[in-house]
Amino acid sequence: MKQRLFADVDDLAERMDELAVEQWEHPELGLHEERASRLLRDTLSEAGFEIEAGVGDMPTAFVASYEAGDGPTIGILGEYDALPGLSQAVSAEREPIEAGGPGHGCGHNLFGTAGVGAAIAVARALERGDAAGEVRFYGCPAEETLVGKTFMARDGVFDDLDAALTWHPSDHTAPQRGSSLALDSLSFTFEGESAHAAAAPESGRSALDAVQLLNTGVEYMREHVPEEVRVHYNVQEGGNAPNVVPAEASVWYFVRAPTREGVDRVTAWLREIADGAATMTRTDVTERYYTGCHRLVSNGVIADTLRENMAELGPVEFDSDERELAGQLQETFPEGALEDSLSEFEPPHDDAAADAALYGDPMDAFDDGETGSGSTDVGEVSQIAPTAQFRATTWALGTPGHSWQAVVANGDFGRTAVPYAAKLLAGATLDLLTDEQRLAAARAEFEADVDGYENPLPADAEPPFELTQ
């Protein structure tokens, strides 16, 4: 039964490659992925899926469903947004296609594509009667700004899932068992009074002063928050000319912590500092809350299911030309990037990968019990249903994420791994559809790890389309 499933993925390989290339050649920023969303929706619709578009008040978000018989409902998550400023040709040198343009530096052109292929293969298995139930593909926009799944979760689209699966491009192949940091994303805009900065400074009230005082206050706050907390900011607007007191200025903040409660506490302090900065400068402050997310809760039962399928499939295979390009890219990496990646590998993979430009052998998870320093809106789904994800080799070993070298890989040899990732997703989905005890164990673990869910968005929150105009 599994071999027929994998054969279906192979039948879809050419179409998946077309999808991956199309998205790579036309990268789109979060919440504006009109072309990619339509492309994936049309592919699933042609395969017999029912499509619900525009979920979560986001035109590029959608849910595609295929049901046959009574059984569990398993979701496959997909993403397709690109990153700003990472336009890049397939080249071993920095060579933008469009100066300042976007590029797929995180591999989401591969990410969503593999999920679509997996969902279609599972639908064929359901049609044959190899399993009963429902498979869904979730088209999730704007992961890079941590927006899509949080707004989708507020819409309730994940509420009736029995389990969810996803993956991510990487420089290695392994299931993930670790967690991530919860997050708040918000900005503060200060309104003051403009004036001639030399002739009449007493008539002005500087909004930029307020931003600087807020940022300074946060630097002093850092000493008194837990070590794991991360706070970053970027000045969005700070005035236009030195001789004009800035009447408006704004700053965008990320607040991260291991728990949602921890984020809430630090964000509350951040708001107090913003109010204090406004008081000190006699300006007015308004807040724009963009999004928030919970920490990721990785389900061990589903992670083990993914590892079993990796063992059945073996390594991701690359040819000599692909390995040559990967080796050329490695020569451009920052010092220590390769060593940092290898330091996470356990024997015998550390020795086996030491001289490899591309290492596709499946490994056990090496992040069990750890909390990474990043955040993902997959965390929202993991608070609602048992969820697990894996990484598959699409990049040269040591590739920094969100880099031009990753863009090169995602447009070239990374595409080789798409059928592999699709088979892992499809195989694990079929296992969950057909093995009641496995699914019950995943649910029991989830209920032990998660104590209810409350969406972090305010009731009146709107998707922040302005973040990636």
C-alpha positions, 0 to 999 in steps of 0.5 A: 500500500505504501509503495503505491502511495510513493509511486503516486508521488513519483507520478506527480514529480514533474508537476511538482517541479513545475510548481516549484520553478514557477514560484521561484521565478515569481517570488511574492511577499507575505499576504501578497502571494496571489500567483502562488496561491492560485497556482496551488489552489488550481492544482488541488482543484484539478485533483478533486479537492474542494477549495475554501479560499480567503480564510482568516480574512486573507485572500491568499489563504485557503483550505483544500479538502478531499474526503472519502469515507468515515475516518480521521482528518489529517492536515498538511501545512504549506507555505509559499511566501518569499523574503524581501531583498533576496533576489538571486540567480542560480549562480555561485556568486551574489547575482541579483535578478532584480536589485532589491527584489524578493527571493525564496531564501527560506525554500517556501517554493519547495515547502508548499509544493511538496505538501500539495503533492503529498495531499494529492497522493493521499487523496488517490489512496483514499479513492482506492480505498486504502484508507478512509477519512479526510486529507486537507492541505492548508495554504498558509500565507505570510509565515515570514511575518508570523501572520498566516496560521495565527489568523487562520487559527482565529477562524477555526480552520484547524479546530477539527483536525486529528493531526497535522504535519509539515516540513521545512527545507534545510541542510539536513534530514531529520524529524524535529522534536524541539520547541520554539519561542512564542512571539508578539509582533507590534509597532509604536507610532509617535505623533509630535509637532514639527518645527525648524530644528535650529530656529524654533526647536522649542516649538517642536515635539520630536517623535524620533526622540520618543522612539529613541527613548523607547529603544533606550528603555528596552536596552535597560530592560534587557538586564531584567528579563529571563535569559531566553527572552529575545527583543528586536526592533527596527525603526520604520520611520524617523523623519526626513531632514535634520533641520526639521523636528520629526512630527512622526516616527515609528518602530517595529518590535518582536518580543519572544519568550519560551512561553506565551505568558512570558511574552505577555509579561515582556510586551506589557513592560514594553508598552509601559516604556512606550507610554513613558517615552511619550510622556517624556517627549510630550508626544502621543503614542499609538500601537499597531498589534500585527500578530502573535504566536505560541511556542511549538509543541512537537508531538513525539508520536508523529515525529517517530512516524516521520522517522519510520518513513525516513528509514523506509525511504533512505537518503535524499539522493543528489547527482554530481553536478548538484554536489558540485554547485553545492560545494561552490556555494559552501566556499562563499559561506561565513567562517564557521557556518559549516562547523556550526552545522556539523556540531549538531550532528551525532555519530556516525553522521558527524564523520560521514557529513564532514566532507559532504557538500550535500548530506541527505542521510536521515538522522534521528532528531537532535533537538529533543527537549530543546527550545530554539531561538526562533519562532514559527506560526506552526506553533498555533496549529500545535496548540490545537491539534497534535503536530510534528514537522521534519527537515529535509536536505535541500541546501548545501551543508552549512547554508545560512537560512534567509541567504542568497545561497539558499535562494540558489539551492531552492531554485536548483538542486533543492528541487530534487528533494521535493518528491522525497519530502512529499513521500514523507508527508504522504506516508506519515499521513497514511499511517495516521489514517490507518493506525487507530492506536498510533493516532490515539497515542498522538492525541494522548500525548497532545492532551498531556502537553497542551492545556487549552488554546487561546488565540493571541490576536485581539478581537478586532485585529486585521491582517497586516498587509502593509508589512510587505507592500 
